Amino acid sequence: MSSIALGHHDHSVRPVRHLRAVPDARPAPHVRLTRRGKIVVLTAAVAVVALLVIMFGSSSFAGDRAGTPPETTSVRVLPGQTLWQIASQANPNGDIRKTVDEIVRLNSLPNASALQLGSEIAVPVYH
């Protein structure tokens, strides 16, 4: 004969727990750069800009005549110096107006008064 025990629980079976996702109540941390980090980021940005200027900067001469480009020298613009003064020093016995026009064309300047202090410009060499 078989007997059934009532009221007896089998402890070998564990109750099933249902888990559910709970969103994290903590706000996301803000990213803050240290002083050293800011210096590194700024240095990297300056290096990238300098590299782009070197790679894509104007390094060719676009003249209106075919052939070899004219011989030039580099001149740094000093305080108070005008394009007229630079042209008269470069070509003292020639037509200064033509020399100014040639310097403007060589350097792709919008006009003769577009010189900037400290910039280097190409100036034709006259023999």
ABEGO torsion letter per residue (X at the ends): XBBBBBGBBBAABBBBBBBBBBBBABBBBBBBBBAAAAAAAAAAAAAAAAAAAAAABBABBBBABBEBBBBBBBBBBBBGBBAAAAAAAABAABBAAAAAAAAAAAAGBABAAABBBGBBBBBBBBX
